[in-house]
Amino acid sequence: MELIFQLQDIEKAAGGFWDAFPLQRIFAFHGNMGAGKTTFIHALCAIRGVTDTVGSPTFSIINEYRYPGGRIYHLDLYRLKDEEEALRAGVEDVLYSGDLCLVEWPDRAPGIFPSDTVHCRLEIVDPETRKITGGEHFR
């Protein structure tokens, strides 16, 4: 899967992303600082009908949002040192909850992700353009 989009069209891109992965539950977003992971996750939540304020869980590690289909967990593992710290923070419980999970910085604890996790990479093409590549077997 590859999506290239202008930031002004991010919600359209988020809709296309959900269409590409209708049954998957766990999404790991890789990318450099400032690539737009949180911004894209915000758009994904909006498309799903989340009405809560969607923000970066950098300090809380895990944010939970309600949407008409259940719960979406938004995780940011940036501050975690390793898998042990992720386990203590309850990350594994969330990943195996059956709910939708959108994870930033998954490389901090790669060994705890389910095998069916969809790994995606966000890249800056230019100041107004982003590219997302990935799929189930991407790393």
Stockholm file with secondary structure:
# STOCKHOLM 1.0

chainA/1-139         MELIFQLQDIEKAAGGFWDAFPLQRIFAFHGNMGAGKTTFIHALCAIRGVTDTVGSPTFSIINEYRYPGGRIYHLDLYRLKDEEEALRAGVEDVLYSGDLCLVEWPDRAPGIFPSDTVHCRLEIVDPETRKITGGEHFR
#=GR chainA/1-139 SS CEEEEEGGGHHHHHHHHHHHCSSCCEEEEECCTTSSHHHHHHHHHHHHTCCSCCCCCTTTSEEEEEETTEEEEEEECTTCCSHHHHHHTTHHHHHTSSSEEEEECGGGSGGGSCTTCEEEEEEEEETTEEEEEEETTCC
#=GC SS_cons         CEEEEEGGGHHHHHHHHHHHCSSCCEEEEECCTTSSHHHHHHHHHHHHTCCSCCCCCTTTSEEEEEETTEEEEEEECTTCCSHHHHHHTTHHHHHTSSSEEEEECGGGSGGGSCTTCEEEEEEEEETTEEEEEEETTCC
//
